[in-house]
Amino acid sequence: MISIITVCYNSEKTIKRTIESVLSQSVNQIEHIFVDGKSTDKTVSIIESYRKRYEENGIKMAVISEKDEGIYDAMNKGIGLSTGMAVGFLNSDDWYEPNTVSIVLEKFKENMNTDIVMGAAYIHNRGKIITKTSHKSFIITSRNFNQLAMFVKKECYKEIGLYINDQRMFGDFDWYLRALRRKKKILYIRDVLVDFSVGGVSTQKSLHNAFVKMKYRYSTYRDNGYSKLYLFECVFQEFAKYCLIRR
């Protein structure tokens, strides 16, 4: 079974599409955990309105709604509640491709020693696809990383630890670098697993925010022992994303 964790807060406008994408999966070996940050809109009531559909589809569902200390704290809560063999994250304004879970289950079954399955993602802006995440290259780079397309065996979180909550934007990438340092076996696949909408906490809409993200991205590399050569990658990545979003 795959545990899917959706962290949400005041997501009434987008949460339905996220839920429908899980309910529309071609298999039902799924546990969907919602970690809500005490929303003040109809987010929780919308989630609860789907409870019968989850039961009819044979999909486990769990909901908690309480204050948290930030997105990575909420993600860690979800991991603690999960009971599946592997864990994936799906934001409350993003959605899965119809065969995502079946592909992931198949890859883990075919590759028993794999710790992490990493797929690709379509990046959407203003209702259209603007790019597709790249795949494994000859150097370690955040350009071929997308947490929403990453599925991790739960035992890895026990070995490596959870997300560091004081990481403002790159706690997920920091965890990925820690996994690489621990020599975890990652299977990179070409399948698009998730559709991601720009506009979240890590999206820069101004040059100032691009510089801020550049700073935090580079510090994540540095703190994990990577060379200053990665400074160029940080500059390129943030300005490329800035230009795509501003198109």
C-alpha positions in Angstrom: 0.0 0.0 0.0 1.1 3.6 -0.8 0.5 6.3 1.8 -0.4 9.6 0.2 0.0 12.7 2.4 -1.8 15.9 1.6 -0.8 19.0 3.7 -3.4 21.7 3.4 -4.6 25.0 4.7 -7.6 27.0 3.4 -7.6 25.0 0.2 -11.3 24.9 -0.6 -10.7 26.2 -4.1 -8.4 23.4 -5.2 -8.7 20.4 -2.9 -11.4 18.7 -4.9 -9.2 18.2 -7.9 -6.5 16.7 -5.7 -9.0 14.3 -4.1 -10.5 13.3 -7.4 -7.1 12.4 -8.8 -6.6 10.0 -5.9 -10.0 8.5 -6.2 -9.5 8.0 -9.9 -6.4 5.9 -9.6 -6.4 2.6 -11.4 -5.6 0.7 -8.1 -6.9 1.1 -4.6 -3.9 0.0 -2.5 -3.9 3.6 -1.1 -4.1 5.3 2.2 -4.8 9.1 1.9 -3.9 11.2 4.9 -4.9 14.8 5.1 -2.9 17.0 7.5 -4.8 20.3 7.8 -3.4 23.3 9.6 -6.7 24.3 11.2 -8.3 25.8 8.1 -10.8 28.6 8.5 -12.6 28.0 5.3 -14.5 24.9 4.0 -11.4 22.7 3.4 -12.1 20.1 6.1 -15.8 19.9 5.3 -15.1 19.3 1.6 -12.6 16.5 2.5 -15.1 14.9 4.9 -17.8 15.0 2.2 -15.7 12.5 0.2 -15.4 10.0 3.0 -18.1 7.7 1.6 -16.4 7.8 -1.8 -13.2 6.7 -0.3 -14.9 3.8 1.5 -16.7 2.7 -1.7 -13.4 2.8 -3.6 -11.7 0.7 -0.9 -9.2 3.5 -0.1 -8.3 4.3 3.5 -8.7 7.9 4.6 -7.5 9.8 7.6 -7.9 13.5 8.6 -6.3 15.6 11.3 -6.9 19.4 11.6 -4.7 21.2 14.1 -2.2 24.0 14.3 1.3 23.2 13.2 4.7 24.7 13.1 5.1 25.0 9.4 4.8 22.8 6.3 7.6 20.4 7.2 6.1 19.9 10.7 2.8 19.0 9.0 4.6 16.6 6.6 6.3 14.9 9.5 3.0 14.4 11.2 1.7 12.7 8.1 4.7 10.4 8.0 4.0 9.5 11.6 0.4 8.6 10.8 1.2 6.6 7.7 1.0 2.8 7.6 1.9 2.1 3.9 5.0 0.5 2.5 6.0 3.7 0.9 5.0 7.4 1.3 4.3 10.1 -1.3 3.2 13.7 -0.9 0.5 15.5 -2.9 -0.1 19.2 -2.4 -3.7 20.4 -2.1 -3.5 22.2 -5.5 -1.8 19.5 -7.4 -2.9 16.1 -8.9 -1.8 12.7 -9.9 -1.8 11.1 -13.4 -4.4 8.2 -13.5 -1.8 5.4 -13.3 0.6 7.0 -10.8 0.1 4.6 -7.9 0.0 1.5 -10.1 3.3 2.5 -11.7 5.0 3.2 -8.4 3.8 -0.1 -6.9 5.0 -2.0 -9.9 8.4 -0.4 -9.8 8.9 -1.2 -6.1 7.8 -4.8 -6.8 10.1 -5.2 -9.8 13.1 -3.6 -7.9 12.9 -5.0 -4.4 16.1 -3.3 -3.2 14.9 0.2 -4.4 14.5 2.7 -1.5 13.1 5.6 -3.6 11.1 5.8 -6.9 11.5 9.2 -8.5 9.4 10.1 -11.5 8.8 13.2 -13.6 6.3 16.0 -13.2 4.4 18.4 -15.5 4.7 22.0 -14.2 1.5 24.1 -14.9 1.1 27.8 -14.9 -2.1 29.7 -15.7 -3.8 26.5 -16.9 -1.1 25.2 -19.3 2.0 23.0 -19.1 5.1 25.2 -19.2 7.7 22.5 -18.6 8.5 19.0 -17.5 11.0 18.1 -14.8 14.1 16.5 -16.1 15.6 13.2 -15.1 18.8 12.0 -13.5 21.9 13.7 -14.9 25.6 13.1 -14.5 25.7 15.5 -11.5 23.5 15.8 -8.5 21.2 18.8 -9.1 17.9 20.1 -7.8 16.8 20.4 -11.5 16.0 16.7 -11.6 14.2 16.7 -8.2 10.5 17.1 -7.5 9.3 15.9 -4.2 5.7 15.3 -5.4 7.1 12.7 -7.9 9.1 11.0 -5.2 7.9 7.9 -3.3 10.0 6.8 -0.4 9.9 3.5 1.6 8.8 4.4 5.1 11.8 2.6 6.6 14.0 5.3 5.0 12.5 8.0 7.1 13.3 5.9 10.2 16.9 5.5 9.0 17.6 9.0 7.7 15.2 11.0 9.9 12.3 13.3 9.1 12.2 16.7 7.4 14.1 19.5 9.2 11.4 22.0 10.2 13.7 25.1 10.3 14.4 24.7 6.5 12.2 27.5 5.1 11.8 26.3 1.5 14.1 23.4 0.8 13.5 20.8 3.6 12.4 18.3 1.0 15.5 18.8 -1.1 17.7 18.7 2.0 16.2 15.3 2.9 16.9 14.1 -0.7 20.6 15.1 -0.4 20.8 13.3 3.0 19.4 10.2 1.3 22.0 10.4 -1.4 24.7 10.7 1.2 23.4 7.6 2.9 23.7 5.7 -0.4 20.0 5.0 -0.7 19.0 3.3 -3.9 17.0 5.6 -6.1 15.1 4.4 -9.2 14.6 7.3 -11.7 11.8 6.7 -14.2 10.6 8.7 -17.1 6.9 8.3 -16.3 5.1 11.6 -15.4 3.5 10.9 -12.0 2.2 14.3 -10.9 0.9 17.6 -12.2 2.3 20.6 -10.2 0.8 24.1 -10.2 3.2 26.9 -9.6 2.2 29.4 -6.9 3.0 27.7 -3.6 5.4 28.7 -0.8 8.5 27.9 -3.0 7.3 29.9 -6.0 9.1 33.2 -6.7 7.0 35.9 -8.4 9.6 38.7 -8.1 13.3 39.1 -8.5 13.6 39.7 -4.8 12.0 36.3 -4.0 14.2 34.7 -6.7 17.3 36.0 -4.8 15.9 34.7 -1.5 15.3 31.3 -3.0 18.8 31.3 -4.5 20.3 31.9 -1.1 18.4 29.1 0.6 18.9 26.6 -2.3 22.7 27.2 -2.1 22.8 26.9 1.7 21.1 23.5 1.3 23.8 22.3 -1.0 26.6 23.8 1.2 25.2 22.2 4.4 25.2 18.8 2.8 28.8 19.1 1.7 28.5 20.0 -1.9 31.0 22.2 -3.8 30.7 25.9 -4.5 30.4 25.0 -8.2 26.7 24.5 -7.3 26.3 28.2 -7.0 25.9 28.4 -10.8 23.1 25.8 -10.7 21.3 27.8 -8.0 21.5 31.0 -10.1 20.4 29.3 -13.3 17.5 27.4 -11.6 15.9 30.4 -9.9 16.1 32.8 -12.8 14.9 30.1 -15.2 11.8 29.5 -13.0 11.3 33.2 -12.6 11.2 33.7 -16.4 8.9 30.8 -16.9 6.4 32.1 -14.4 6.5 35.6 -15.7 5.8 34.5 -19.3 
